[in-house]
């Protein structure tokens, strides 16, 4: 498909994460000659140091509560004392986790090979707009896709080098005893749950007034209170100023002149596009703040027409399924003769694997009001059925944001057990434009927590 075979490849992808691999496979399936480069690990962040291993860690952390809750249902370990506490082996868990990730790496390799895509193992760097250098080899391509994802943002304060990042969390030799987590995004909140569930004492420090910015305020407040009830120390308006190391461990000093002692520090202050070292200046590609690659939001073209960018490297909607959808759409357009289809990101179901977990889709109450909607709010807080016997002091929050004029459900939000699984189905409902009366006319599944979404009848505020 190349012009007189001027180039080595019709399509070359830099980055073998979920989005890049999908684009490469689809393009090859359409008959293009495709190459892909990866310098770290196949599957990218999600498979190796993100979504997948983090979810496995969250499962491991959840078992601490499951063991305790089982007593209320009559379960006990044979021969164990009444107050016996189950033990956890980080070594055994990490070995099992590493084995699963290795299996997934192998699957990605087979996907690439079976599609007829040529894999180049090494970091890629532009030599010029059509030429790429990988280790000691140079290749050329007619069209190039940048899909290098993101990386943890460095902590630029005195002593910041003592802090670890989310990438490090999956390879710890041992678990700490007391950890300070810096940040207020989903990574900070999720690792607070994970480490606490595995027996680590946690101080979570966030510079703002409330964590999980961009989530619904009711959900944010609810989660903060639930975490505090579990024994996680959550501190707001605490901005780290410096870190000191001594023989006992570390001390985090904040702008508020408070100190927090620990033996481990996790910096989860955000992620930046992974563009350093790509040689974008030699390709002529423009970048914006934090290295974000500028692109057309509809075509994914950079300022260089034959160079494209998808996924977290564009710092748009930094979610694996979005990158996959973008890569698929682009390959179909470039090599399948299809019109460029838009990936609808106006309604994205998403989850936070905290405790309790969060599932959310659509507009928050604050966003709906800011956009000028006249709204009705339906809200329910209750103790889930499982805890009537477990005795755990944990509640569930569910919320609907409804446009009074059209009756369309604008947003659905939940914090509680199984929230991510429940939200996937309701995401379909929002995508289809469901109205409040569609919810009301749906027969509930009883007894479940999810039925509350279709049984709330009276708005609590407008």
C-alpha positions as CSV (number, residue, x, y, z in Angstrom):
1,X,0.0,0.0,0.0
2,X,3.0,2.3,0.1
3,X,3.7,4.8,-2.7
4,X,6.1,2.9,-4.9
5,X,7.4,1.3,-1.8
6,X,9.2,4.4,-0.8
7,X,8.8,3.5,2.9
8,X,9.4,0.4,4.9
9,X,5.9,0.5,6.4
10,X,2.5,1.9,5.5
11,X,1.8,2.4,9.2
12,X,4.2,2.5,12.2
13,X,3.0,2.7,15.7
14,X,5.1,3.9,18.6
15,X,3.9,2.3,21.8
16,X,2.5,-1.2,22.2
17,X,-0.1,-0.4,24.8
18,X,-3.8,-1.2,24.4
19,X,-4.5,1.6,22.0
20,X,-1.4,1.2,19.9
21,X,-1.8,-2.6,19.6
22,X,-5.4,-2.3,18.5
23,X,-4.6,0.3,15.8
24,X,-1.7,-1.9,14.5
25,X,-3.8,-5.0,14.4
26,X,-6.8,-3.4,12.7
27,X,-4.5,-1.7,10.1
28,X,-2.8,-5.0,9.3
29,X,-6.1,-6.7,9.0
30,X,-7.0,-4.1,6.3
31,X,-3.8,-5.1,4.3
32,X,-1.4,-2.5,5.5
33,X,2.3,-3.3,6.2
34,X,2.6,-2.4,9.9
35,X,5.4,-2.1,12.4
36,X,5.2,-1.3,16.1
37,X,7.8,-0.4,18.7
38,X,7.8,-0.9,22.4
39,X,10.7,-0.1,24.7
40,X,9.3,-1.3,28.1
41,X,6.6,-3.9,28.2
42,X,3.8,-5.2,25.9
43,X,0.3,-4.1,26.9
44,X,1.5,-0.7,28.2
45,X,0.5,0.9,31.6
46,X,-2.9,-0.8,31.9
47,X,-1.6,-4.3,31.7
48,X,1.6,-3.9,33.6
49,X,1.5,-1.0,36.1
50,X,-2.1,0.1,36.0
51,X,-5.6,-1.1,35.7
52,X,-5.0,-4.9,35.7
53,X,-2.5,-5.4,38.5
54,X,-4.2,-2.6,40.5
55,X,-7.5,-4.4,40.4
56,X,-5.8,-7.6,41.5
57,X,-4.4,-5.8,44.4
58,X,-7.8,-4.3,45.2
59,X,-9.2,-7.8,45.3
60,X,-6.5,-8.9,47.7
61,X,-7.2,-6.0,49.9
62,X,-10.9,-6.7,50.0
63,X,-10.4,-10.1,51.5
64,X,-9.5,-8.5,54.9
65,X,-13.1,-7.3,55.2
66,X,-14.5,-10.4,53.7
67,X,-12.9,-12.6,56.4
68,X,-14.2,-10.4,59.1
69,X,-17.7,-10.2,57.6
70,X,-17.9,-14.0,57.2
71,X,-18.2,-14.4,61.0
72,X,-21.6,-12.7,61.0
73,X,-22.8,-15.4,58.6
74,X,-21.6,-18.3,60.8
75,X,-18.2,-18.9,59.2
76,X,-15.1,-19.7,61.1
77,X,-11.8,-21.3,60.4
78,X,-11.5,-24.9,61.8
79,X,-9.4,-24.9,65.0
80,X,-8.9,-21.1,64.9
81,X,-9.4,-19.0,68.0
82,X,-12.5,-16.8,68.1
83,X,-10.4,-13.7,67.6
84,X,-8.0,-15.2,65.1
85,X,-6.8,-12.8,62.3
86,X,-6.0,-14.2,58.9
87,X,-2.5,-13.5,57.7
88,X,-1.4,-12.2,54.3
89,X,1.7,-13.0,52.3
90,X,2.8,-10.2,50.0
91,X,5.4,-12.6,48.5
92,X,2.8,-15.2,47.5
93,X,0.5,-12.5,46.1
94,X,3.2,-10.8,44.1
95,X,4.3,-14.1,42.6
96,X,0.8,-14.9,41.5
97,X,0.3,-11.3,40.1
98,X,3.6,-11.4,38.2
99,X,2.6,-14.8,36.7
100,X,-0.7,-13.4,35.5
101,X,0.9,-10.2,34.0
102,X,3.5,-12.4,32.2
103,X,0.6,-14.4,30.7
104,X,-1.1,-11.2,29.5
105,X,2.2,-10.0,28.0
106,X,2.4,-13.3,26.1
107,X,-1.2,-12.7,24.8
108,X,-0.3,-9.3,23.5
109,X,2.8,-10.7,21.7
110,X,0.7,-13.3,20.0
111,X,-1.9,-10.7,19.0
112,X,0.8,-8.7,17.3
113,X,2.5,-11.6,15.6
114,X,-0.8,-13.3,14.5
115,X,-1.9,-10.0,12.9
116,X,1.3,-9.9,10.8
117,X,2.6,-6.8,12.6
118,X,6.4,-6.5,12.9
119,X,7.4,-5.9,16.5
120,X,10.5,-3.8,17.2
121,X,11.6,-4.1,20.8
122,X,13.3,-0.9,21.9
123,X,12.5,2.8,22.5
124,X,11.6,4.7,19.3
125,X,12.8,8.2,18.4
126,X,12.0,10.4,15.4
127,X,14.9,11.2,13.1
128,X,12.7,13.2,10.8
129,X,8.9,13.3,10.0
130,X,9.0,9.9,8.3
131,X,12.1,8.2,9.8
132,X,12.3,6.5,13.2
133,X,15.2,5.1,15.1
134,X,14.8,2.0,17.4
135,X,18.0,0.9,19.1
136,X,20.5,0.4,16.2
137,X,17.9,0.2,13.5
138,X,16.2,2.9,11.4
139,X,12.8,2.4,9.7
140,X,10.6,4.7,7.6
141,X,6.8,4.9,7.4
142,X,4.2,6.6,5.3
143,X,1.9,7.2,8.4
144,X,2.9,7.1,12.0
145,X,0.9,6.8,15.2
146,X,2.1,8.0,18.6
147,X,0.5,6.0,21.4
148,X,3.1,6.1,24.2
149,X,0.6,6.8,27.0
150,X,1.6,8.5,30.2
151,X,3.9,8.3,33.2
152,X,3.8,9.4,36.8
153,X,4.5,13.1,37.4
154,X,7.6,13.7,39.5
155,X,7.4,15.2,42.9
156,X,9.5,18.4,42.6
157,X,10.0,19.4,46.2
158,X,13.2,19.1,48.4
159,X,13.6,15.4,49.2
160,X,11.0,14.4,46.5
161,X,13.4,11.7,45.3
162,X,12.5,9.7,48.4
163,X,8.9,9.3,47.3
164,X,7.8,6.3,45.2
165,X,5.3,6.4,42.3
166,X,2.4,4.2,41.3
167,X,4.7,2.3,38.9
168,X,6.8,1.1,41.9
169,X,3.8,-0.2,43.8
170,X,3.6,-3.4,41.8
171,X,7.2,-4.4,42.5
172,X,7.7,-3.8,46.2
173,X,9.9,-6.4,47.9
174,X,8.0,-6.0,51.2
175,X,5.0,-4.0,52.4
176,X,5.6,-0.9,54.5
177,X,4.2,-0.5,58.0
178,X,3.1,3.1,57.7
179,X,2.7,5.0,54.5
180,X,2.0,8.6,53.5
181,X,0.1,9.0,50.2
182,X,0.3,12.3,48.5
183,X,-2.5,13.2,46.1
184,X,-6.2,13.3,45.7
185,X,-6.9,11.5,42.4
186,X,-8.2,8.0,41.8
187,X,-4.7,6.5,42.1
188,X,-4.2,8.0,45.5
189,X,-7.6,6.9,46.8
190,X,-7.3,3.4,45.3
191,X,-3.9,2.8,46.9
192,X,-5.1,4.1,50.2
193,X,-7.7,1.3,50.1
194,X,-5.3,-1.3,48.8
195,X,-2.5,-0.7,51.4
196,X,-5.0,-0.2,54.3
197,X,-6.6,-3.5,53.4
198,X,-3.2,-5.2,53.4
199,X,-2.5,-4.0,56.9
200,X,-0.6,-0.7,56.3
201,X,-1.4,2.4,58.4
202,X,-2.3,5.2,56.0
203,X,-2.1,9.0,56.1
204,X,-3.6,10.4,52.9
205,X,-2.6,14.1,52.3
206,X,-4.3,16.2,49.7
207,X,-3.7,19.9,49.0
208,X,-7.3,20.7,48.1
209,X,-10.5,20.8,50.2
210,X,-11.8,17.5,48.9
211,X,-10.3,14.7,46.8
212,X,-11.5,13.2,43.5
213,X,-12.0,16.5,41.6
214,X,-14.5,16.2,38.8
215,X,-16.6,13.6,40.6
216,X,-20.0,14.4,42.1
217,X,-19.6,16.3,45.4
218,X,-22.0,14.0,47.3
219,X,-19.9,11.0,46.2
220,X,-16.6,12.7,47.2
221,X,-17.9,13.6,50.7
222,X,-19.5,10.2,51.2
223,X,-16.3,8.4,50.4
224,X,-14.2,10.6,52.6
225,X,-16.4,9.8,55.6
226,X,-16.4,6.0,54.8
227,X,-12.7,5.9,54.6
228,X,-12.3,7.7,57.9
229,X,-14.6,5.2,59.5
230,X,-12.3,2.4,58.3
231,X,-9.4,4.0,60.1
232,X,-7.7,5.7,57.1
233,X,-6.3,9.1,58.1
234,X,-7.5,11.6,55.5
235,X,-6.1,15.1,55.7
236,X,-7.2,18.0,53.3
237,X,-5.5,21.3,52.8
238,X,-2.1,19.6,53.3
239,X,0.4,20.4,50.6
240,X,3.8,18.7,50.9
241,X,6.7,21.1,51.1
242,X,9.7,18.8,51.8
243,X,10.7,15.3,52.7
244,X,13.4,14.4,55.2
245,X,15.0,11.0,55.6
246,X,16.5,9.8,58.9
247,X,17.3,6.5,60.5
248,X,13.7,5.8,61.4
249,X,12.3,6.5,57.9
250,X,10.9,9.6,56.5
251,X,9.1,12.8,57.6
252,X,6.8,14.7,55.3
253,X,6.6,18.4,56.0
254,X,3.6,20.3,54.7
255,X,2.9,24.0,54.0
256,X,0.6,24.0,57.0
257,X,3.7,23.3,59.1
258,X,2.5,19.7,60.0
259,X,4.7,16.7,59.9
260,X,3.9,13.0,59.1
261,X,6.3,10.2,59.9
262,X,6.3,7.0,57.9
263,X,8.5,4.3,56.4
264,X,7.1,4.7,52.8
265,X,5.9,7.6,50.7
266,X,3.7,7.2,47.6
267,X,3.5,10.3,45.3
268,X,0.3,10.1,43.3
269,X,0.1,13.7,42.2
270,X,-0.9,13.0,38.6
271,X,0.4,11.7,35.3
272,X,1.9,13.4,32.3
273,X,2.1,12.4,28.7
274,X,5.1,10.2,27.9
275,X,6.7,12.2,25.2
276,X,10.2,12.8,26.6
277,X,12.8,11.2,24.4
278,X,10.5,10.8,21.4
279,X,12.4,13.4,19.3
280,X,9.1,15.2,18.5
281,X,11.1,18.3,17.6
282,X,12.8,16.4,14.9
283,X,9.4,15.4,13.5
284,X,8.1,18.9,13.8
285,X,5.2,17.8,16.2
286,X,3.9,20.5,18.5
287,X,3.3,19.8,22.2
288,X,1.5,21.8,24.9
289,X,1.7,21.8,28.7
290,X,3.4,18.8,30.3
291,X,4.4,17.4,27.0
292,X,0.8,16.8,25.7
293,X,0.7,16.3,21.9
294,X,-1.6,18.6,20.2
295,X,-4.0,17.0,17.7
296,X,-7.2,17.5,15.9
297,X,-9.9,16.0,18.2
298,X,-11.8,14.5,15.3
299,X,-9.1,13.1,13.0
300,X,-6.3,12.6,15.7
301,X,-3.9,14.3,13.3
302,X,-1.0,16.3,14.8
303,X,0.2,19.4,13.1
304,X,2.1,17.0,10.8
305,X,-0.6,15.5,8.6
306,X,0.7,12.0,8.4
307,X,1.5,11.7,12.2
308,X,-1.3,10.9,14.5
309,X,-1.7,10.6,18.3
310,X,-4.2,8.7,20.5
311,X,-4.7,7.9,24.2
312,X,-3.1,9.3,27.3
313,X,-0.2,10.9,25.3
314,X,-2.9,13.5,24.2
315,X,-4.0,14.0,27.8
316,X,-7.7,14.0,26.7
317,X,-9.8,11.3,28.3
318,X,-7.1,9.2,29.9
319,X,-8.9,5.8,29.9
320,X,-7.8,2.5,28.3
321,X,-11.1,1.9,26.5
322,X,-11.0,5.3,25.0
323,X,-7.5,4.7,23.6
324,X,-8.7,1.4,22.1
325,X,-11.7,2.9,20.5
326,X,-9.6,5.8,19.0
327,X,-7.0,3.4,17.7
328,X,-9.7,1.2,16.1
329,X,-11.5,4.1,14.5
330,X,-8.3,5.6,13.1
331,X,-7.1,2.3,11.5
332,X,-10.5,1.7,9.9
333,X,-10.4,5.2,8.4
334,X,-6.8,5.2,7.2
335,X,-6.7,1.7,5.8
336,X,-10.2,0.3,5.7
337,X,-11.7,3.0,3.5
338,X,-14.2,4.0,6.2
339,X,-15.3,7.5,7.1
340,X,-13.6,8.8,10.2
341,X,-16.1,7.9,13.0
342,X,-16.2,9.9,16.1
343,X,-15.6,8.3,19.5
344,X,-18.3,9.6,21.7
345,X,-16.7,10.6,25.0
346,X,-19.7,12.7,26.3
347,X,-20.9,9.7,28.3
348,X,-18.2,7.6,29.8
349,X,-19.0,5.1,32.6
350,X,-16.0,5.0,34.9
351,X,-15.0,3.5,38.2
352,X,-12.8,4.1,41.2
353,X,-11.8,0.9,43.0
354,X,-11.8,2.5,46.4
355,X,-13.7,1.1,49.5
356,X,-16.5,1.5,49.0
357,X,-16.1,1.5,45.2
358,X,-17.4,4.3,43.0
359,X,-19.3,3.9,39.7
360,X,-20.3,7.0,37.8
361,X,-21.6,8.0,34.4
362,X,-22.8,11.3,32.9
363,X,-23.0,14.7,34.4
364,X,-22.4,15.5,38.1
365,X,-24.9,17.7,39.9
366,X,-22.4,20.5,39.8
367,X,-21.8,20.1,36.0
368,X,-25.5,20.0,35.2
369,X,-26.2,23.2,37.1
370,X,-23.2,24.9,35.5
371,X,-24.5,23.9,32.1
372,X,-27.8,25.6,32.8
373,X,-30.1,22.6,33.3
374,X,-33.0,22.8,35.6
375,X,-32.6,19.5,37.5
376,X,-34.2,17.2,40.0
377,X,-31.9,15.2,42.3
378,X,-32.9,11.7,43.5
379,X,-30.6,10.4,46.3
380,X,-30.7,7.4,48.6
381,X,-28.3,6.3,51.3
382,X,-28.8,2.9,52.9
383,X,-27.1,0.0,54.6
384,X,-26.7,-2.8,52.1
385,X,-28.3,-6.1,52.9
386,X,-25.0,-7.9,53.3
387,X,-24.1,-5.8,56.3
388,X,-27.3,-6.5,58.2
389,X,-25.6,-9.7,59.3
390,X,-21.9,-8.8,58.9
391,X,-22.4,-5.9,61.3
392,X,-20.1,-3.7,59.3
393,X,-20.7,0.0,59.6
394,X,-20.7,0.7,55.9
395,X,-23.3,2.4,53.7
396,X,-24.2,2.8,50.0
397,X,-25.0,6.1,48.3
398,X,-26.9,6.3,45.0
399,X,-27.9,9.4,43.1
400,X,-29.7,10.4,39.9
401,X,-29.4,13.8,38.2
402,X,-32.5,14.4,36.0
403,X,-33.3,17.2,33.6
404,X,-36.7,18.5,34.6
405,X,-37.6,19.7,31.1
406,X,-36.8,16.6,29.0
407,X,-36.9,14.1,31.9
408,X,-33.7,12.7,30.6
409,X,-31.3,11.2,33.1
410,X,-28.2,13.3,32.9
411,X,-26.0,11.5,35.5
412,X,-25.9,8.4,37.6
413,X,-23.6,8.1,40.6
414,X,-22.9,5.4,43.1
415,X,-20.6,4.6,46.0
416,X,-21.0,1.1,47.3
417,X,-20.3,-2.6,46.8
418,X,-20.3,-3.7,43.2
419,X,-20.7,-0.1,42.0
420,X,-18.4,-0.5,38.9
421,X,-20.3,-3.7,37.8
422,X,-23.6,-2.0,38.3
423,X,-22.6,1.2,36.5
424,X,-21.7,-0.6,33.2
425,X,-25.3,-1.5,32.5
426,X,-26.6,1.9,33.4
427,X,-24.0,3.4,31.1
428,X,-25.9,1.8,28.2
429,X,-29.1,3.3,29.5
430,X,-27.6,6.8,29.4
431,X,-26.1,6.2,26.0
432,X,-29.6,5.4,24.8
433,X,-31.0,8.6,26.3
434,X,-33.1,7.0,29.0
435,X,-35.6,9.2,30.8
436,X,-36.5,9.0,34.5
437,X,-39.8,7.4,33.6
438,X,-37.9,4.6,31.8
439,X,-36.2,3.9,35.1
440,X,-39.5,4.0,36.9
441,X,-41.2,1.5,34.5
442,X,-38.3,-1.0,34.8
443,X,-39.1,-4.0,37.0
444,X,-36.5,-4.1,39.8
445,X,-34.4,-7.1,40.6
446,X,-35.1,-7.9,44.3
447,X,-33.3,-8.0,46.6
448,X,-30.3,-6.1,45.2
449,X,-28.7,-2.7,45.8
450,X,-29.0,-1.9,42.1
451,X,-32.8,-1.9,42.3
452,X,-32.7,1.4,44.2
453,X,-31.9,3.1,41.0
454,X,-35.3,2.2,39.5
455,X,-37.3,2.6,42.7
456,X,-36.4,6.2,43.7
457,X,-39.6,8.2,43.0
458,X,-39.4,11.4,45.0
459,X,-36.8,14.1,44.3
460,X,-34.9,15.3,47.3
461,X,-34.1,18.7,45.8
462,X,-34.5,20.6,42.5
